[in-house]
Amino acid sequence: MAISRLHSFVANAKQMIKLHNKHQSNVPKGYLAVYVGELQKKRFVVPLSYLDQPLFQDLLRRSEEEYGFSHPMGGLTIPCQEETFINLTAQLPM
């Protein structure tokens, strides 16, 4: 059941990303824009391959818990400290 929920979440996130990227012409193909921060949000452009990484999926789950699929910045918003996000993504393969 948890795997089914994860696949559903990833599918929904990918669909939302496609819609978001249509409106963000300055995001290169194969990447997505995310907003990171607890109070101040900073925009990052990351590879779509991050969606397959367990550490990044954990961030997406936290984002879903906090925002659902209605993100205040109009794009995928990840509720963690900028430094935490940078440290985590530095560990991920591109």
PDB file of N, CA, C and O in Angstrom:
ATOM      1  N   MET A   1       0.823  -1.185   0.000  1.00  0.00           N
ATOM      2  CA  MET A   1       0.000   0.000   0.000  1.00  0.00           C
ATOM      3  C   MET A   1       0.872   1.255   0.000  1.00  0.00           C
ATOM      4  O   MET A   1       0.563   2.224  -0.693  1.00  0.00           O
ATOM      5  N   ALA A   2       1.956   1.242   0.770  1.00  0.00           N
ATOM      6  CA  ALA A   2       2.845   2.404   0.810  1.00  0.00           C
ATOM      7  C   ALA A   2       3.502   2.626  -0.534  1.00  0.00           C
ATOM      8  O   ALA A   2       3.699   3.768  -0.948  1.00  0.00           O
ATOM      9  N   ILE A   3       3.848   1.533  -1.231  1.00  0.00           N
ATOM     10  CA  ILE A   3       4.466   1.666  -2.558  1.00  0.00           C
ATOM     11  C   ILE A   3       3.460   2.252  -3.532  1.00  0.00           C
ATOM     12  O   ILE A   3       3.809   3.112  -4.341  1.00  0.00           O
ATOM     13  N   SER A   4       2.221   1.797  -3.464  1.00  0.00           N
ATOM     14  CA  SER A   4       1.180   2.329  -4.338  1.00  0.00           C
ATOM     15  C   SER A   4       0.972   3.818  -4.089  1.00  0.00           C
ATOM     16  O   SER A   4       0.806   4.588  -5.034  1.00  0.00           O
ATOM     17  N   ARG A   5       0.980   4.223  -2.837  1.00  0.00           N
ATOM     18  CA  ARG A   5       0.808   5.639  -2.494  1.00  0.00           C
ATOM     19  C   ARG A   5       1.988   6.461  -3.007  1.00  0.00           C
ATOM     20  O   ARG A   5       1.804   7.579  -3.488  1.00  0.00           O
ATOM     21  N   LEU A   6       3.201   5.908  -2.905  1.00  0.00           N
ATOM     22  CA  LEU A   6       4.392   6.596  -3.393  1.00  0.00           C
ATOM     23  C   LEU A   6       4.328   6.764  -4.912  1.00  0.00           C
ATOM     24  O   LEU A   6       4.621   7.841  -5.430  1.00  0.00           O
ATOM     25  N   HIS A   7       3.943   5.696  -5.628  1.00  0.00           N
ATOM     26  CA  HIS A   7       3.843   5.790  -7.083  1.00  0.00           C
ATOM     27  C   HIS A   7       2.780   6.819  -7.473  1.00  0.00           C
ATOM     28  O   HIS A   7       2.977   7.591  -8.411  1.00  0.00           O
ATOM     29  N   SER A   8       1.672   6.829  -6.765  1.00  0.00           N
ATOM     30  CA  SER A   8       0.628   7.815  -7.029  1.00  0.00           C
ATOM     31  C   SER A   8       1.130   9.223  -6.780  1.00  0.00           C
ATOM     32  O   SER A   8       0.861  10.129  -7.568  1.00  0.00           O
ATOM     33  N   PHE A   9       1.861   9.415  -5.684  1.00  0.00           N
ATOM     34  CA  PHE A   9       2.399  10.738  -5.366  1.00  0.00           C
ATOM     35  C   PHE A   9       3.376  11.199  -6.430  1.00  0.00           C
ATOM     36  O   PHE A   9       3.320  12.346  -6.873  1.00  0.00           O
ATOM     37  N   VAL A  10       4.286  10.300  -6.848  1.00  0.00           N
ATOM     38  CA  VAL A  10       5.278  10.660  -7.864  1.00  0.00           C
ATOM     39  C   VAL A  10       4.578  10.991  -9.175  1.00  0.00           C
ATOM     40  O   VAL A  10       4.959  11.948  -9.849  1.00  0.00           O
ATOM     41  N   ALA A  11       3.563  10.218  -9.548  1.00  0.00           N
ATOM     42  CA  ALA A  11       2.823  10.489 -10.782  1.00  0.00           C
ATOM     43  C   ALA A  11       2.149  11.856 -10.702  1.00  0.00           C
ATOM     44  O   ALA A  11       2.185  12.619 -11.667  1.00  0.00           O
ATOM     45  N   ASN A  12       1.534  12.175  -9.555  1.00  0.00           N
ATOM     46  CA  ASN A  12       0.898  13.481  -9.390  1.00  0.00           C
ATOM     47  C   ASN A  12       1.928  14.597  -9.425  1.00  0.00           C
ATOM     48  O   ASN A  12       1.681  15.652 -10.009  1.00  0.00           O
ATOM     49  N   ALA A  13       3.078  14.374  -8.806  1.00  0.00           N
ATOM     50  CA  ALA A  13       4.132  15.397  -8.803  1.00  0.00           C
ATOM     51  C   ALA A  13       4.646  15.626 -10.219  1.00  0.00           C
ATOM     52  O   ALA A  13       4.873  16.769 -10.617  1.00  0.00           O
ATOM     53  N   LYS A  14       4.833  14.551 -10.985  1.00  0.00           N
ATOM     54  CA  LYS A  14       5.307  14.695 -12.363  1.00  0.00           C
ATOM     55  C   LYS A  14       4.293  15.459 -13.208  1.00  0.00           C
ATOM     56  O   LYS A  14       4.671  16.300 -14.023  1.00  0.00           O
ATOM     57  N   GLN A  15       3.005  15.170 -13.016  1.00  0.00           N
ATOM     58  CA  GLN A  15       1.962  15.889 -13.757  1.00  0.00           C
ATOM     59  C   GLN A  15       1.974  17.370 -13.396  1.00  0.00           C
ATOM     60  O   GLN A  15       1.879  18.222 -14.279  1.00  0.00           O
ATOM     61  N   MET A  16       2.087  17.681 -12.115  1.00  0.00           N
ATOM     62  CA  MET A  16       2.124  19.071 -11.677  1.00  0.00           C
ATOM     63  C   MET A  16       3.363  19.774 -12.235  1.00  0.00           C
ATOM     64  O   MET A  16       3.303  20.940 -12.623  1.00  0.00           O
ATOM     65  N   ILE A  17       4.477  19.058 -12.270  1.00  0.00           N
ATOM     66  CA  ILE A  17       5.722  19.634 -12.788  1.00  0.00           C
ATOM     67  C   ILE A  17       5.584  19.950 -14.274  1.00  0.00           C
ATOM     68  O   ILE A  17       6.038  21.001 -14.726  1.00  0.00           O
ATOM     69  N   LYS A  18       4.962  19.050 -15.037  1.00  0.00           N
ATOM     70  CA  LYS A  18       4.756  19.312 -16.462  1.00  0.00           C
ATOM     71  C   LYS A  18       3.942  20.583 -16.661  1.00  0.00           C
ATOM     72  O   LYS A  18       4.284  21.421 -17.496  1.00  0.00           O
ATOM     73  N   LEU A  19       2.870  20.724 -15.899  1.00  0.00           N
ATOM     74  CA  LEU A  19       2.046  21.928 -16.007  1.00  0.00           C
ATOM     75  C   LEU A  19       2.830  23.167 -15.601  1.00  0.00           C
ATOM     76  O   LEU A  19       2.737  24.207 -16.252  1.00  0.00           O
ATOM     77  N   HIS A  20       3.598  23.055 -14.531  1.00  0.00           N
ATOM     78  CA  HIS A  20       4.387  24.186 -14.049  1.00  0.00           C
ATOM     79  C   HIS A  20       5.448  24.582 -15.064  1.00  0.00           C
ATOM     80  O   HIS A  20       5.645  25.769 -15.324  1.00  0.00           O
ATOM     81  N   ASN A  21       6.135  23.599 -15.641  1.00  0.00           N
ATOM     82  CA  ASN A  21       7.217  23.897 -16.570  1.00  0.00           C
ATOM     83  C   ASN A  21       6.723  24.514 -17.870  1.00  0.00           C
ATOM     84  O   ASN A  21       7.480  25.221 -18.535  1.00  0.00           O
ATOM     85  N   LYS A  22       5.475  24.265 -18.249  1.00  0.00           N
ATOM     86  CA  LYS A  22       4.921  24.917 -19.432  1.00  0.00           C
ATOM     87  C   LYS A  22       4.885  26.426 -19.242  1.00  0.00           C
ATOM     88  O   LYS A  22       5.001  27.181 -20.207  1.00  0.00           O
ATOM     89  N   HIS A  23       4.726  26.859 -18.006  1.00  0.00           N
ATOM     90  CA  HIS A  23       4.646  28.289 -17.696  1.00  0.00           C
ATOM     91  C   HIS A  23       6.003  28.874 -17.324  1.00  0.00           C
ATOM     92  O   HIS A  23       6.123  30.087 -17.148  1.00  0.00           O
ATOM     93  N   GLN A  24       7.009  28.046 -17.203  1.00  0.00           N
ATOM     94  CA  GLN A  24       8.340  28.500 -16.811  1.00  0.00           C
ATOM     95  C   GLN A  24       9.312  28.245 -17.959  1.00  0.00           C
ATOM     96  O   GLN A  24      10.067  27.273 -17.928  1.00  0.00           O
ATOM     97  N   SER A  25       9.296  29.099 -18.958  1.00  0.00           N
ATOM     98  CA  SER A  25      10.108  28.873 -20.150  1.00  0.00           C
ATOM     99  C   SER A  25      11.604  28.955 -19.866  1.00  0.00           C
ATOM    100  O   SER A  25      12.404  28.504 -20.686  1.00  0.00           O
ATOM    101  N   ASN A  26      11.995  29.509 -18.744  1.00  0.00           N
ATOM    102  CA  ASN A  26      13.415  29.623 -18.433  1.00  0.00           C
ATOM    103  C   ASN A  26      13.950  28.407 -17.677  1.00  0.00           C
ATOM    104  O   ASN A  26      15.066  28.448 -17.159  1.00  0.00           O
ATOM    105  N   VAL A  27      13.181  27.339 -17.608  1.00  0.00           N
ATOM    106  CA  VAL A  27      13.638  26.093 -16.997  1.00  0.00           C
ATOM    107  C   VAL A  27      14.030  25.152 -18.133  1.00  0.00           C
ATOM    108  O   VAL A  27      13.186  24.810 -18.961  1.00  0.00           O
ATOM    109  N   PRO A  28      15.297  24.725 -18.189  1.00  0.00           N
ATOM    110  CA  PRO A  28      15.730  23.846 -19.283  1.00  0.00           C
ATOM    111  C   PRO A  28      14.977  22.522 -19.276  1.00  0.00           C
ATOM    112  O   PRO A  28      14.524  22.058 -18.229  1.00  0.00           O
ATOM    113  N   LYS A  29      14.849  21.922 -20.451  1.00  0.00           N
ATOM    114  CA  LYS A  29      14.214  20.617 -20.564  1.00  0.00           C
ATOM    115  C   LYS A  29      14.991  19.621 -19.706  1.00  0.00           C
ATOM    116  O   LYS A  29      16.222  19.613 -19.704  1.00  0.00           O
ATOM    117  N   GLY A  30      14.254  18.780 -18.977  1.00  0.00           N
ATOM    118  CA  GLY A  30      14.892  17.796 -18.113  1.00  0.00           C
ATOM    119  C   GLY A  30      15.131  18.292 -16.696  1.00  0.00           C
ATOM    120  O   GLY A  30      15.729  17.590 -15.881  1.00  0.00           O
ATOM    121  N   TYR A  31      14.666  19.497 -16.401  1.00  0.00           N
ATOM    122  CA  TYR A  31      14.832  20.102 -15.077  1.00  0.00           C
ATOM    123  C   TYR A  31      13.486  20.609 -14.576  1.00  0.00           C
ATOM    124  O   TYR A  31      12.531  20.717 -15.346  1.00  0.00           O
ATOM    125  N   LEU A  32      13.411  20.918 -13.296  1.00  0.00           N
ATOM    126  CA  LEU A  32      12.228  21.532 -12.728  1.00  0.00           C
ATOM    127  C   LEU A  32      12.636  22.596 -11.735  1.00  0.00           C
ATOM    128  O   LEU A  32      13.702  22.529 -11.123  1.00  0.00           O
ATOM    129  N   ALA A  33      11.773  23.573 -11.589  1.00  0.00           N
ATOM    130  CA  ALA A  33      12.008  24.637 -10.611  1.00  0.00           C
ATOM    131  C   ALA A  33      11.296  24.263  -9.315  1.00  0.00           C
ATOM    132  O   ALA A  33      10.141  23.837  -9.332  1.00  0.00           O
ATOM    133  N   VAL A  34      11.986  24.425  -8.209  1.00  0.00           N
ATOM    134  CA  VAL A  34      11.384  24.218  -6.892  1.00  0.00           C
ATOM    135  C   VAL A  34      11.695  25.437  -6.033  1.00  0.00           C
ATOM    136  O   VAL A  34      12.701  26.118  -6.231  1.00  0.00           O
ATOM    137  N   TYR A  35      10.824  25.692  -5.091  1.00  0.00           N
ATOM    138  CA  TYR A  35      11.020  26.789  -4.143  1.00  0.00           C
ATOM    139  C   TYR A  35      11.301  26.176  -2.790  1.00  0.00           C
ATOM    140  O   TYR A  35      10.557  25.314  -2.321  1.00  0.00           O
ATOM    141  N   VAL A  36      12.375  26.620  -2.163  1.00  0.00           N
ATOM    142  CA  VAL A  36      12.851  26.006  -0.929  1.00  0.00           C
ATOM    143  C   VAL A  36      12.951  27.061   0.160  1.00  0.00           C
ATOM    144  O   VAL A  36      13.436  28.167  -0.075  1.00  0.00           O
ATOM    145  N   GLY A  37      12.491  26.710   1.349  1.00  0.00           N
ATOM    146  CA  GLY A  37      12.630  27.599   2.491  1.00  0.00           C
ATOM    147  C   GLY A  37      11.442  27.485   3.410  1.00  0.00           C
ATOM    148  O   GLY A  37      10.378  26.999   3.028  1.00  0.00           O
ATOM    149  N   GLU A  38      11.642  27.937   4.617  1.00  0.00           N
ATOM    150  CA  GLU A  38      10.562  27.898   5.595  1.00  0.00           C
ATOM    151  C   GLU A  38       9.818  29.232   5.621  1.00  0.00           C
ATOM    152  O   GLU A  38       8.587  29.250   5.596  1.00  0.00           O
ATOM    153  N   LEU A  39      10.537  30.328   5.670  1.00  0.00           N
ATOM    154  CA  LEU A  39       9.909  31.655   5.640  1.00  0.00           C
ATOM    155  C   LEU A  39      10.134  32.309   4.279  1.00  0.00           C
ATOM    156  O   LEU A  39       9.182  32.574   3.545  1.00  0.00           O
ATOM    157  N   GLN A  40      11.374  32.561   3.956  1.00  0.00           N
ATOM    158  CA  GLN A  40      11.738  33.094   2.643  1.00  0.00           C
ATOM    159  C   GLN A  40      11.924  31.919   1.704  1.00  0.00           C
ATOM    160  O   GLN A  40      12.584  30.945   2.066  1.00  0.00           O
ATOM    161  N   LYS A  41      11.366  31.985   0.521  1.00  0.00           N
ATOM    162  CA  LYS A  41      11.504  30.909  -0.458  1.00  0.00           C
ATOM    163  C   LYS A  41      12.521  31.305  -1.522  1.00  0.00           C
ATOM    164  O   LYS A  41      12.478  32.414  -2.055  1.00  0.00           O
ATOM    165  N   LYS A  42      13.434  30.390  -1.824  1.00  0.00           N
ATOM    166  CA  LYS A  42      14.423  30.621  -2.862  1.00  0.00           C
ATOM    167  C   LYS A  42      14.191  29.592  -3.969  1.00  0.00           C
ATOM    168  O   LYS A  42      13.912  28.424  -3.697  1.00  0.00           O
ATOM    169  N   ARG A  43      14.308  30.036  -5.205  1.00  0.00           N
ATOM    170  CA  ARG A  43      14.057  29.174  -6.354  1.00  0.00           C
ATOM    171  C   ARG A  43      15.341  28.437  -6.748  1.00  0.00           C
ATOM    172  O   ARG A  43      16.414  29.029  -6.862  1.00  0.00           O
ATOM    173  N   PHE A  44      15.190  27.114  -6.953  1.00  0.00           N
ATOM    174  CA  PHE A  44      16.279  26.265  -7.432  1.00  0.00           C
ATOM    175  C   PHE A  44      15.783  25.528  -8.665  1.00  0.00           C
ATOM    176  O   PHE A  44      14.601  25.196  -8.763  1.00  0.00           O
ATOM    177  N   VAL A  45      16.678  25.274  -9.601  1.00  0.00           N
ATOM    178  CA  VAL A  45      16.368  24.457 -10.769  1.00  0.00           C
ATOM    179  C   VAL A  45      17.168  23.167 -10.611  1.00  0.00           C
ATOM    180  O   VAL A  45      18.397  23.190 -10.534  1.00  0.00           O
ATOM    181  N   VAL A  46      16.452  22.039 -10.563  1.00  0.00           N
ATOM    182  CA  VAL A  46      17.086  20.743 -10.294  1.00  0.00           C
ATOM    183  C   VAL A  46      16.726  19.751 -11.388  1.00  0.00           C
ATOM    184  O   VAL A  46      15.695  19.907 -12.043  1.00  0.00           O
ATOM    185  N   PRO A  47      17.561  18.727 -11.599  1.00  0.00           N
ATOM    186  CA  PRO A  47      17.269  17.716 -12.621  1.00  0.00           C
ATOM    187  C   PRO A  47      16.034  16.887 -12.263  1.00  0.00           C
ATOM    188  O   PRO A  47      15.790  16.604 -11.090  1.00  0.00           O
ATOM    189  N   LEU A  48      15.260  16.502 -13.276  1.00  0.00           N
ATOM    190  CA  LEU A  48      14.102  15.640 -13.049  1.00  0.00           C
ATOM    191  C   LEU A  48      14.505  14.290 -12.457  1.00  0.00           C
ATOM    192  O   LEU A  48      13.693  13.634 -11.806  1.00  0.00           O
ATOM    193  N   SER A  49      15.730  13.879 -12.673  1.00  0.00           N
ATOM    194  CA  SER A  49      16.194  12.593 -12.139  1.00  0.00           C
ATOM    195  C   SER A  49      16.114  12.551 -10.611  1.00  0.00           C
ATOM    196  O   SER A  49      16.089  11.471 -10.021  1.00  0.00           O
ATOM    197  N   TYR A  50      16.074  13.714  -9.975  1.00  0.00           N
ATOM    198  CA  TYR A  50      15.937  13.750  -8.510  1.00  0.00           C
ATOM    199  C   TYR A  50      14.628  13.101  -8.057  1.00  0.00           C
ATOM    200  O   TYR A  50      14.540  12.616  -6.929  1.00  0.00           O
ATOM    201  N   LEU A  51      13.614  13.087  -8.919  1.00  0.00           N
ATOM    202  CA  LEU A  51      12.326  12.505  -8.544  1.00  0.00           C
ATOM    203  C   LEU A  51      12.435  11.013  -8.236  1.00  0.00           C
ATOM    204  O   LEU A  51      11.580  10.460  -7.544  1.00  0.00           O
ATOM    205  N   ASP A  52      13.467  10.369  -8.737  1.00  0.00           N
ATOM    206  CA  ASP A  52      13.665   8.933  -8.495  1.00  0.00           C
ATOM    207  C   ASP A  52      14.494   8.652  -7.249  1.00  0.00           C
ATOM    208  O   ASP A  52      14.660   7.492  -6.873  1.00  0.00           O
ATOM    209  N   GLN A  53      15.010   9.672  -6.613  1.00  0.00           N
ATOM    210  CA  GLN A  53      15.908   9.496  -5.467  1.00  0.00           C
ATOM    211  C   GLN A  53      15.118   9.465  -4.140  1.00  0.00           C
ATOM    212  O   GLN A  53      14.309  10.357  -3.886  1.00  0.00           O
ATOM    213  N   PRO A  54      15.350   8.447  -3.302  1.00  0.00           N
ATOM    214  CA  PRO A  54      14.622   8.337  -2.029  1.00  0.00           C
ATOM    215  C   PRO A  54      14.729   9.579  -1.140  1.00  0.00           C
ATOM    216  O   PRO A  54      13.739   9.967  -0.521  1.00  0.00           O
ATOM    217  N   LEU A  55      15.891  10.204  -1.063  1.00  0.00           N
ATOM    218  CA  LEU A  55      16.031  11.402  -0.223  1.00  0.00           C
ATOM    219  C   LEU A  55      15.145  12.542  -0.735  1.00  0.00           C
ATOM    220  O   LEU A  55      14.512  13.248   0.050  1.00  0.00           O
ATOM    221  N   PHE A  56      15.109  12.710  -2.047  1.00  0.00           N
ATOM    222  CA  PHE A  56      14.288  13.763  -2.630  1.00  0.00           C
ATOM    223  C   PHE A  56      12.806  13.417  -2.488  1.00  0.00           C
ATOM    224  O   PHE A  56      11.983  14.302  -2.256  1.00  0.00           O
ATOM    225  N   GLN A  57      12.465  12.144  -2.624  1.00  0.00           N
ATOM    226  CA  GLN A  57      11.085  11.712  -2.443  1.00  0.00           C
ATOM    227  C   GLN A  57      10.599  11.998  -1.028  1.00  0.00           C
ATOM    228  O   GLN A  57       9.430  12.324  -0.821  1.00  0.00           O
ATOM    229  N   ASP A  58      11.503  11.876  -0.050  1.00  0.00           N
ATOM    230  CA  ASP A  58      11.135  12.211   1.327  1.00  0.00           C
ATOM    231  C   ASP A  58      10.776  13.695   1.442  1.00  0.00           C
ATOM    232  O   ASP A  58       9.815  14.059   2.119  1.00  0.00           O
ATOM    233  N   LEU A  59      11.557  14.542   0.777  1.00  0.00           N
ATOM    234  CA  LEU A  59      11.226  15.976   0.769  1.00  0.00           C
ATOM    235  C   LEU A  59       9.872  16.216   0.112  1.00  0.00           C
ATOM    236  O   LEU A  59       9.096  17.050   0.579  1.00  0.00           O
ATOM    237  N   LEU A  60       9.582  15.493  -0.965  1.00  0.00           N
ATOM    238  CA  LEU A  60       8.295  15.643  -1.634  1.00  0.00           C
ATOM    239  C   LEU A  60       7.141  15.211  -0.733  1.00  0.00           C
ATOM    240  O   LEU A  60       6.083  15.840  -0.724  1.00  0.00           O
ATOM    241  N   ARG A  61       7.350  14.138   0.022  1.00  0.00           N
ATOM    242  CA  ARG A  61       6.304  13.695   0.966  1.00  0.00           C
ATOM    243  C   ARG A  61       6.045  14.764   2.025  1.00  0.00           C
ATOM    244  O   ARG A  61       4.899  15.040   2.380  1.00  0.00           O
ATOM    245  N   ARG A  62       7.131  15.363   2.524  1.00  0.00           N
ATOM    246  CA  ARG A  62       6.967  16.436   3.524  1.00  0.00           C
ATOM    247  C   ARG A  62       6.235  17.623   2.906  1.00  0.00           C
ATOM    248  O   ARG A  62       5.400  18.257   3.552  1.00  0.00           O
ATOM    249  N   SER A  63       6.551  17.910   1.671  1.00  0.00           N
ATOM    250  CA  SER A  63       5.890  18.999   0.973  1.00  0.00           C
ATOM    251  C   SER A  63       4.403  18.705   0.813  1.00  0.00           C
ATOM    252  O   SER A  63       3.564  19.585   1.005  1.00  0.00           O
ATOM    253  N   GLU A  64       4.083  17.459   0.461  1.00  0.00           N
ATOM    254  CA  GLU A  64       2.679  17.064   0.318  1.00  0.00           C
ATOM    255  C   GLU A  64       1.942  17.211   1.646  1.00  0.00           C
ATOM    256  O   GLU A  64       0.806  17.685   1.679  1.00  0.00           O
ATOM    257  N   GLU A  65       2.588  16.804   2.743  1.00  0.00           N
ATOM    258  CA  GLU A  65       1.952  16.902   4.059  1.00  0.00           C
ATOM    259  C   GLU A  65       1.653  18.351   4.422  1.00  0.00           C
ATOM    260  O   GLU A  65       0.615  18.646   5.015  1.00  0.00           O
ATOM    261  N   GLU A  66       2.566  19.256   4.066  1.00  0.00           N
ATOM    262  CA  GLU A  66       2.396  20.660   4.443  1.00  0.00           C
ATOM    263  C   GLU A  66       1.492  21.430   3.493  1.00  0.00           C
ATOM    264  O   GLU A  66       0.659  22.223   3.932  1.00  0.00           O
ATOM    265  N   TYR A  67       1.652  21.199   2.181  1.00  0.00           N
ATOM    266  CA  TYR A  67       0.939  22.008   1.190  1.00  0.00           C
ATOM    267  C   TYR A  67      -0.079  21.248   0.363  1.00  0.00           C
ATOM    268  O   TYR A  67      -0.886  21.876  -0.322  1.00  0.00           O
ATOM    269  N   GLY A  68      -0.077  19.918   0.395  1.00  0.00           N
ATOM    270  CA  GLY A  68      -0.903  19.160  -0.535  1.00  0.00           C
ATOM    271  C   GLY A  68      -0.390  19.437  -1.938  1.00  0.00           C
ATOM    272  O   GLY A  68       0.820  19.476  -2.161  1.00  0.00           O
ATOM    273  N   PHE A  69      -1.294  19.630  -2.880  1.00  0.00           N
ATOM    274  CA  PHE A  69      -0.864  19.937  -4.237  1.00  0.00           C
ATOM    275  C   PHE A  69      -1.201  21.372  -4.608  1.00  0.00           C
ATOM    276  O   PHE A  69      -1.234  21.718  -5.789  1.00  0.00           O
ATOM    277  N   SER A  70      -1.451  22.201  -3.615  1.00  0.00           N
ATOM    278  CA  SER A  70      -1.698  23.621  -3.838  1.00  0.00           C
ATOM    279  C   SER A  70      -0.531  24.382  -3.226  1.00  0.00           C
ATOM    280  O   SER A  70      -0.515  24.653  -2.025  1.00  0.00           O
ATOM    281  N   HIS A  71       0.440  24.724  -4.058  1.00  0.00           N
ATOM    282  CA  HIS A  71       1.663  25.354  -3.563  1.00  0.00           C
ATOM    283  C   HIS A  71       1.562  26.872  -3.666  1.00  0.00           C
ATOM    284  O   HIS A  71       1.200  27.399  -4.718  1.00  0.00           O
ATOM    285  N   PRO A  72       1.876  27.573  -2.587  1.00  0.00           N
ATOM    286  CA  PRO A  72       1.694  29.027  -2.538  1.00  0.00           C
ATOM    287  C   PRO A  72       2.539  29.814  -3.535  1.00  0.00           C
ATOM    288  O   PRO A  72       2.178  30.935  -3.891  1.00  0.00           O
ATOM    289  N   MET A  73       3.648  29.253  -3.989  1.00  0.00           N
ATOM    290  CA  MET A  73       4.527  29.973  -4.907  1.00  0.00           C
ATOM    291  C   MET A  73       4.160  29.705  -6.367  1.00  0.00           C
ATOM    292  O   MET A  73       4.774  30.268  -7.273  1.00  0.00           O
ATOM    293  N   GLY A  74       3.164  28.852  -6.597  1.00  0.00           N
ATOM    294  CA  GLY A  74       2.790  28.519  -7.956  1.00  0.00           C
ATOM    295  C   GLY A  74       3.639  27.403  -8.532  1.00  0.00           C
ATOM    296  O   GLY A  74       3.380  26.950  -9.647  1.00  0.00           O
ATOM    297  N   GLY A  75       4.634  26.954  -7.812  1.00  0.00           N
ATOM    298  CA  GLY A  75       5.485  25.844  -8.219  1.00  0.00           C
ATOM    299  C   GLY A  75       5.665  24.922  -7.036  1.00  0.00           C
ATOM    300  O   GLY A  75       5.105  25.154  -5.965  1.00  0.00           O
ATOM    301  N   LEU A  76       6.425  23.907  -7.226  1.00  0.00           N
ATOM    302  CA  LEU A  76       6.679  22.944  -6.162  1.00  0.00           C
ATOM    303  C   LEU A  76       7.447  23.627  -5.037  1.00  0.00           C
ATOM    304  O   LEU A  76       8.543  24.144  -5.252  1.00  0.00           O
ATOM    305  N   THR A  77       6.871  23.628  -3.839  1.00  0.00           N
ATOM    306  CA  THR A  77       7.479  24.285  -2.685  1.00  0.00           C
ATOM    307  C   THR A  77       7.905  23.225  -1.676  1.00  0.00           C
ATOM    308  O   THR A  77       7.111  22.367  -1.289  1.00  0.00           O
ATOM    309  N   ILE A  78       9.167  23.293  -1.253  1.00  0.00           N
ATOM    310  CA  ILE A  78       9.706  22.318  -0.312  1.00  0.00           C
ATOM    311  C   ILE A  78       9.999  23.026   1.005  1.00  0.00           C
ATOM    312  O   ILE A  78      10.826  23.937   1.051  1.00  0.00           O
ATOM    313  N   PRO A  79       9.315  22.607   2.087  1.00  0.00           N
ATOM    314  CA  PRO A  79       9.427  23.291   3.377  1.00  0.00           C
ATOM    315  C   PRO A  79      10.613  22.820   4.211  1.00  0.00           C
ATOM    316  O   PRO A  79      10.439  22.109   5.201  1.00  0.00           O
ATOM    317  N   CYS A  80      11.807  23.214   3.811  1.00  0.00           N
ATOM    318  CA  CYS A  80      12.976  22.915   4.631  1.00  0.00           C
ATOM    319  C   CYS A  80      13.940  24.076   4.510  1.00  0.00           C
ATOM    320  O   CYS A  80      13.772  24.948   3.657  1.00  0.00           O
ATOM    321  N   GLN A  81      14.934  24.087   5.353  1.00  0.00           N
ATOM    322  CA  GLN A  81      15.922  25.159   5.295  1.00  0.00           C
ATOM    323  C   GLN A  81      16.736  25.030   4.013  1.00  0.00           C
ATOM    324  O   GLN A  81      17.014  23.928   3.542  1.00  0.00           O
ATOM    325  N   GLU A  82      17.110  26.174   3.465  1.00  0.00           N
ATOM    326  CA  GLU A  82      17.887  26.203   2.228  1.00  0.00           C
ATOM    327  C   GLU A  82      19.181  25.390   2.362  1.00  0.00           C
ATOM    328  O   GLU A  82      19.542  24.637   1.457  1.00  0.00           O
ATOM    329  N   GLU A  83      19.864  25.542   3.478  1.00  0.00           N
ATOM    330  CA  GLU A  83      21.110  24.821   3.706  1.00  0.00           C
ATOM    331  C   GLU A  83      20.895  23.309   3.706  1.00  0.00           C
ATOM    332  O   GLU A  83      21.716  22.565   3.168  1.00  0.00           O
ATOM    333  N   THR A  84      19.795  22.854   4.306  1.00  0.00           N
ATOM    334  CA  THR A  84      19.462  21.433   4.327  1.00  0.00           C
ATOM    335  C   THR A  84      19.241  20.922   2.913  1.00  0.00           C
ATOM    336  O   THR A  84      19.723  19.849   2.549  1.00  0.00           O
ATOM    337  N   PHE A  85      18.506  21.699   2.114  1.00  0.00           N
ATOM    338  CA  PHE A  85      18.238  21.318   0.727  1.00  0.00           C
ATOM    339  C   PHE A  85      19.532  21.212  -0.075  1.00  0.00           C
ATOM    340  O   PHE A  85      19.724  20.251  -0.819  1.00  0.00           O
ATOM    341  N   ILE A  86      20.405  22.179   0.072  1.00  0.00           N
ATOM    342  CA  ILE A  86      21.678  22.175  -0.652  1.00  0.00           C
ATOM    343  C   ILE A  86      22.523  20.977  -0.237  1.00  0.00           C
ATOM    344  O   ILE A  86      23.103  20.306  -1.090  1.00  0.00           O
ATOM    345  N   ASN A  87      22.599  20.704   1.056  1.00  0.00           N
ATOM    346  CA  ASN A  87      23.372  19.552   1.540  1.00  0.00           C
ATOM    347  C   ASN A  87      22.794  18.240   1.017  1.00  0.00           C
ATOM    348  O   ASN A  87      23.544  17.343   0.633  1.00  0.00           O
ATOM    349  N   LEU A  88      21.472  18.123   0.998  1.00  0.00           N
ATOM    350  CA  LEU A  88      20.830  16.901   0.529  1.00  0.00           C
ATOM    351  C   LEU A  88      21.062  16.707  -0.969  1.00  0.00           C
ATOM    352  O   LEU A  88      21.435  15.616  -1.400  1.00  0.00           O
ATOM    353  N   THR A  89      20.846  17.745  -1.757  1.00  0.00           N
ATOM    354  CA  THR A  89      20.996  17.599  -3.208  1.00  0.00           C
ATOM    355  C   THR A  89      22.449  17.386  -3.606  1.00  0.00           C
ATOM    356  O   THR A  89      22.714  16.811  -4.662  1.00  0.00           O
ATOM    357  N   ALA A  90      23.382  17.827  -2.801  1.00  0.00           N
ATOM    358  CA  ALA A  90      24.795  17.593  -3.093  1.00  0.00           C
ATOM    359  C   ALA A  90      25.124  16.092  -3.009  1.00  0.00           C
ATOM    360  O   ALA A  90      26.116  15.642  -3.582  1.00  0.00           O
ATOM    361  N   GLN A  91      24.297  15.330  -2.301  1.00  0.00           N
ATOM    362  CA  GLN A  91      24.509  13.891  -2.142  1.00  0.00           C
ATOM    363  C   GLN A  91      23.876  13.079  -3.271  1.00  0.00           C
ATOM    364  O   GLN A  91      24.150  11.887  -3.407  1.00  0.00           O
ATOM    365  N   LEU A  92      23.029  13.721  -4.082  1.00  0.00           N
ATOM    366  CA  LEU A  92      22.283  13.003  -5.112  1.00  0.00           C
ATOM    367  C   LEU A  92      23.047  12.963  -6.427  1.00  0.00           C
ATOM    368  O   LEU A  92      23.700  13.935  -6.809  1.00  0.00           O
ATOM    369  N   PRO A  93      22.959  11.815  -7.125  1.00  0.00           N
ATOM    370  CA  PRO A  93      23.565  11.756  -8.459  1.00  0.00           C
ATOM    371  C   PRO A  93      22.713  12.544  -9.442  1.00  0.00           C
ATOM    372  O   PRO A  93      21.494  12.617  -9.294  1.00  0.00           O
ATOM    373  N   MET A  94      23.344  13.126 -10.431  1.00  0.00           N
ATOM    374  CA  MET A  94      22.595  13.891 -11.443  1.00  0.00           C
ATOM    375  C   MET A  94      22.162  13.005 -12.541  1.00  0.00           C
ATOM    376  O   MET A  94      21.520  13.462 -13.487  1.00  0.00           O
TER     377      MET A  94
END
